[in-house]
Amino acid sequence: MAKAARRRTKSDETLAARVAAAGDGGRPGVTDTADAAAFLADLASAASEEKCRALAKAAGGELAGFLSGVLEGSPWLRGVLTADPALTERILFCDPDGHLSDLSATLREAVREAGSRSEVMRLLRRYKGEAAALVALADLGGIWPVDRVIAAMTEIADTAVSASVDWLLATAAERGNLTLADPGRPSHECGYIVLAMGKYGAGELNFSSDIDLIVVFDPARSKVADPDEVEALFVKITRDLVKLMQEYTEDGYVFRTDLRLRPDPGATPVAIPLDAALEYYESMGQNWERAALIKARPCAGDIAAGEAFLHEIAPFIWRKYMDFAALADVHAMKRQIHVHKGHGTLAVRGHNIKLGRGGIREIEFFVQTQQLVVGGRHPELRTRQTLDALDLLAEGGWIEEQTRDELAAAYRFLRRIEHRLQIVADQQTQTLPDAADELARFATFSGFETEEAFSEALLDELRTVQRHYAQLFEDAPSLSTEAGSLVFTGDDDDPETLETLSRMGFNDPKQVAAAVRGWHFGRVPATRSTRAKERLTELTPALLTALGETANPDGAFLSFDRFVAQLPAGVQLFSLLKSNPQLLGLLAEILGTAPRLADLLGRRPRVIAAVLEPDFFDALPDRENLEHHLDETLGEATGYEDALDRARIFGQEQAFLIGVRILSGTVAATDAGVAFARLACVLVDRLQALAAEELARTHGRVKGGTVAVVAMGKLGGGEMTASSDLDLILLYDYRGEEPESDGRRPLAASQYYIRLTQRLVAALSAPTGEGQLYEVDMRLRPSGHAGPLAVHIDGFASYQAEEAWTWEHMALTRSRVVSGPDKLARRIEKEIGKVLTRKRDPEKLRADIVDMRERIHKEKGSNDPWEIKVVRGGLIDVEFIAQYLQLAHAAKHPEILSQNTATALAAARRAGVIDQGDAETVEQACRLYNAVTQVLRLCLTGPFDPTAVPRGLSSLLCRAADVPDLRNLEALLVDTQTDVRAVFDRMLGT
């Protein structure tokens, strides 16, 4: 870039003359005089060899002290100045302002004429090298104040970026990819917009700063050869721009370039269509993006289009009203950076003067926050530059003049120290040395006589900044928990937040952090509105705390993530959860403890609204209430398939609400079993009617025919759990000889009712778009698999009286009619009563039951006490005892007949057909087994492992069993099973 040195400079205007005249205050000092002398001698020798006489003279004369401090303190400058004495001489004996302008003009001309990418890269890097050395010497020599230094660095970036964009556009035009409005000015009306962000946008670049860019293009303004390839073209130009800026070559690099401030960077291309960017900011933009866009500035490409774009998104940036949640979001951006040593406290050694307490970022956020809060109503505050904004805030009375003066002085001091840190090795750092000798050397390089003097001056400024910053945010809502800080702004993981999430119990904190950032980016409908994001900001710490305390924090979080993804809007729910900690805790418990409920909640988020009803926890709905609401739901159906879907939704939601009551402890296990069974009965009854109507459309009806559904097993006994299937029998009756149905495709009655059974089973169990209601088991019908699906009442009565096995009569003790006309129901109950109350051979009865028990144990038995159903002394033994007592004694004591095991046992005790001690044992066992089983079936989809039980599930189990801990519960199960087995053996023999 030697061409730039042609400008004539008066001797007293040169950088060297101004350095010499300025004195030694604030300039780099010397720590090791021997080293410094050697470095200076090397420079003088190189100057003599290259015949740079002015440089050689200055190094041995009036600039010796200044150059000694520079060469010793900055290895980077030492290498640059010694390797190229001609460059050093040009810089020292030029007018720095004029020389920078000449360098920039020369670069633009040279790049415009460049014929290859490699040539452009070389020109850019050599320009940056000489310009950076010029800025560094002007800064270190004290002839450019901080304001001029940051403006000069911004000018260098503007020159490099705009020259590169022009060259890339011109090259694309030469290849026929687009047509330029003015080939002499490639960027003019090209529709390709490069926005400078952050310090670059504000004109405040530090010495070794990255440049933050957002690239937007307007397809309507761009004259691209193939409109379908417009995005691909501008994405390629953007990638090429980044390569020109930051690819490292033998000449170094120009600027590291960051494109991550663009809308939703994880999901968008590096160049974004203008309409997409506008839509994003209008619908999904976040508060931290508002703060970032305060400093946005078109720096290259179509400047006019860039200004128009910023004008259009101004309402997003400058809202008329900002609440404390928005303020907290901005505060969170600052707190995100307290992640390394020295960030969280005031310090000198190892302190980060940009990101740490009292640092540059706190001054910037002090300004930006107030701009965000009041800039919507006061346009005069809309300025990009920090120092200008401080002046305007003071002029408007928003801050005291003393505050303005103190923060401005601190800003300039800290920026000066920041530049010193970066000039040492041309590295992007703001962290002070940690070692004592290195810090002392840096203090000298920064113009202080001692480390103590430097530390005192720095701490004074840090305290000043921290005081003002803390006062601004003293009323802001907390965004942390007892476990630590939580910050989810920006696009990168905050290390302290990851540590906090780990302490809260999350095994995959990165996944959690990414998902929360996704919420803030508005990637789901529930979080796209500004108000929803603000409410979510306030809720997040409490939400994550609640989820972290569940049985499975990661699973609970993923369930909540799925739940949020299904919500059409989130403001109401987020506000409700924020104001109702009990509901938040219950929701977290559902998500972390009960996978069945969590899955349903993810598919049916609206069901949570029912929990908010004032009387939700008062009482379970009775059958009449359930029938009324199901009839309303089915009445809105548009057809049979729609009715099935609506029935599934109703059943799933009602089962969810029963499960929530179990989790909350407001419903006992016995009541829950009855509630699940009541719901199933209502669904069976209504779906049987629907199936009959649908069958009649094709096959008509059987004249004089009636049908009933008989429930067996858990449904018959009113002992269902969240995962119970339905054991059903369908019985029918008709008058006279077997008739045919009267439809257009008539069927014999027996075949007709088989078809009806098939339709009922499908209505209950077939998966539709809304899932499945129940598994249905018809194997308890007469003759099991070998018998017809539907049985005439006479055939049923005959079979039970003459052919049924003892185990079938045992199953019959739990049978009841759940759907059908009263007359048929009474006849069925009468026939069942006959079978159950007949006299039996006690020995044969006992032998058959024991044989049946042994068969089950051989096929499914277990010694695991948590296999509550099949373990010896478990639930099957309790049920078999109750069934034995009924079959053995109902002939004399019909009052002991009951479909419910607990009720039957109590009746047997009252009738005196069981020893009082044995009765107490099996009744207590029945209550315990049902309580524990309800929780396990609600919360697990697989086997229970007591060695890895989550704390939430452990707590639920212990509450259900009324024991202090899981160890006591397992001991209670073992003791109870031992006692029940003893009763079984005494009563039935082995």
C-alpha positions, 0 to 999 in steps of 0.5 A: 500500500505504498501508494498511499504515502504520496500525500505531503505531510508537514513535519510537525503534523507527522505521527512521530512529531506529535508523539514527541511533542505529546510527552510520556504520559500514558505511553508504554513504559519499559520493564526490562531495559536490556530487552527493550534496548535489544528490540530497538537496536533490531529495528534501527538495524533493519531500518539502516539495511532498508535505507529508511534513514528517517526511521533509523534516526528517530529510533536513535533519537526523539522516539527511542523511549516511545519505540522501546516501550512499544517493541517490548510491550507488543510482540505483534507490533515488534514483528510488524515494525521490524519486518517492514521498516518501510511500512514503519517509516511511512506510518511514523512520518505521515499525518495519521488521519490523512494516511488512513484515508489514502490507504482506504481510497487506494484499497477501493481502487485496487480491489475494483481492478483486481482480477482474482479472489487471491489478489483481493485477499492479498490486498485486503490483508495488507491494507488491514495490516498497515492500517492496524499498525497505524491505529495502534501507534496513534493510540499508544502514542497518545495522539488519537483519543479512544473515540478516534481509535474506535472510529478508525477501526470502524472505517477500516472494516467499512472499507474492507467489507464494502470493497469486497461486496462491490467486487463480489457483485461485479464478479457475479455480474460478469458471470451473468448471474445478475444485472447491475443498475450501475456497473460503476457502483456495483452496490447501487440498488442491488438489493443486497444489504449488509448490516453492521451490528454490535460495536461495528454498527455503532462505529465502536470497533475495538482493535481486534474485534470480530465484525457482526453482520446480518445479510438481507436481500430484496428479491424484488430489487435484485435483477438476478438472471434466474429468480429461482436462484436468487437465494442461492446466489446471495448465500454464495456471495455471503459465504464468499464475503466471509471467506475474504474477511476471515480466511487465514493466509500468509498475509494474515486475515482481515476480520473474523466475521460472525453472522449469528445475530441474524434471525433464528441462526440455527434455522435460517440461511446466512442471507435472508430474504427481506420479507422473511426477516420482516416477518420474523421480527414482527412475529418472533423477535426477542428482546435481546434482538431489539437491543442488538438492533439499536446499533444496526447500520447498513455498512455495505451493499444497497445502503438505501435499501438497508436504511429502508429496512431498518425504518420498517422494523423500527416499531419492533425495535422501539416499542412504546411500552416495555415491562419488567419482563422485557427489561429482565431479558436485557439484563439476562444478556449481561448476566450471560457473560459472567462465566469465567474467573473474575466475571462475577466479582470485581477483580484485577488479575484475570478480570474480563474488562468487557464482560466482567462486573463493572466492565464495558458491557455493563455501560453498554447495557445501562445505555441500551436498556434505557433506550429500549424502555423509553426510546419508543416514546422519545425518538431523540434517544435513538442513537447507535453510539454509547457516548452519544446516548449517554449525552442524550440521556443526560440532556433528557433528564433520564440520568444525572449529568454526574452519572453521564460524566462518570460512565463516559470517563469509565467507558473511555478508560476501559476501552483504552485498556481493552485496546492495550490488551489486544495490541500486545499480540493482536488477539481478541481478548479482554481478560487481564493477565492472571500472573503477577509478573505478566500483570505488572508488565501489562500495567507498564505497557498501559502507561502506569508506573506500577501494578498497584497504580494500575489496579487502583485506577481500574478498580475505581472505574469498575466500582463506578460502573457497577454502582450505576448498573446495579441501581438501574436493575435493582427492581428487575425480576430475578432470572436465577434460582438457588442453584445458580444463574439461568440465561437463554438469550443469544444463540450460544450456550451460557456455560454457567447456565449449563452448570446450573441446569446440571445442579438442578438435576438435568442430565442433558443441560445442552438439550434443555438450553437449546429448547428454551432458546427455541421457545424464545425464538418463537419456534412454536406458536405458544411463544411467538407473541411478545407478551408470551415471551415476556411471561415465559421469561418470568416463569422459566426459573420457577418452571425449571426448578419444578421440573428439576425436582421431579422424578425424571427432570430430563423426561419432564422437560421433554414432555413440557417441550412437547406440551408447549409445542401443541399449544395454540397460544401461551400467554394465558397458561404462562401467566397462570403458572407464574401466579399459581405455584401449586399448579406449576408443581402439579404440572411438573409432577405429571410430566416428570412422574407419569409418562402416560399422563405426560404423553396425553398432555402433550397431545391434549394440552387443553385438558390442563384447563379442567384442573383449573376448575374451582371444584376439580379437587372436590369430588369425582364426576358421577355417572350421570355427569359423565354421561351428560358430557359424553352425550354433548361431545358425541352430539357434535359428531359429523359421522360415525368415525368422528364420533369414535374420535370424539369418544377417544378424546373424551375418554383420554381426557377424563382418564387424565383427570382421574390420574391427576387426582391420584398424583395430587393425593386427592383421590384414594386408590379404591376411589380411583379404581371405581372412577376408572371403571365408571368412565369405562362403563359409560364409554362402553354403553354409549359406544355399544349404542353407536355401534348398533346404530351403525350396524343397523344402517346396513343390516337393520335390526333384529325384531324383538332382539335385545343385547347386553354387555357384561363386564368381567375382571377389573372393570366388573369389579370396579378396580381398574387402573390407568392401564387396565384392559376390558374383559367383556361378554356380549349376551343377547336374547330374542323371541321365538325361532331365530329371526333375521334382521330387517335391513337391506342385507339381512343377517341371522340373529346369531350372526348379527350379534357377532357382527355387533360384537366385532363393531363394539370391540373395534369402537373401543380398541381400534386405533384412530387418529386420536389413539385408542381407548382400551384393549378388549379381551373376550376370552372369558365368554363361554368356551373362550376362543372356541366359542362365538363372540356373542352368546344367547342368554340361554346358551350362556346359562346352560354353559355356566350351569353344566359345562363351565370350569371352576375358574370360569365361575371364579371369573363370574364373581366379578361380572356385572351388566354395564350396558343393555335394557333392564329386563335383560340385565335382570335376567342375566344377573339372575342366571349369574346368581344361580350359578354363584349360589349353588352348593359345591364340593369344598374339596374339589373347589379348593383343589381347582383353585389351587391348581389354577394358582399353580398354573399361573405361577408356573407361567407368570410367577415371580419372586420379586415383591414388586410384581404385586399381581403374580408374586406368591401372596400377591394380588392374585392370591387375595382375589382367589381367596375372595372368590373361594369364599364367595363360591364356597359360602354364597349358597348359605350367605348370598350377601357376601357376593360382590364384584369388588374384591375388597367389598366381598372380603368385608362381607365375608368377614361380617358373615363369619365365613373367614377368621377375623385375623385372616380377614384383617390380613387380606383386607389390608393387603387388598388396600395396599396392593391396589394403592401401590398398583394404581401408582405404578400403572399410572406412572410406569409403562414398563417394569418397576426397578426399586434400585433406580426409582426416581424420587418423585415416584418413590414419594408417590408410592410411599404416600399411597402406602402411608410409609416413610420411605421405599425401603419400608414399603418393600419390607411391608410388601414382603411381610404382607405377601408372606402373611397372605400366602399363609392365609391362602395355604391355611384356607385352600391347602397347597 
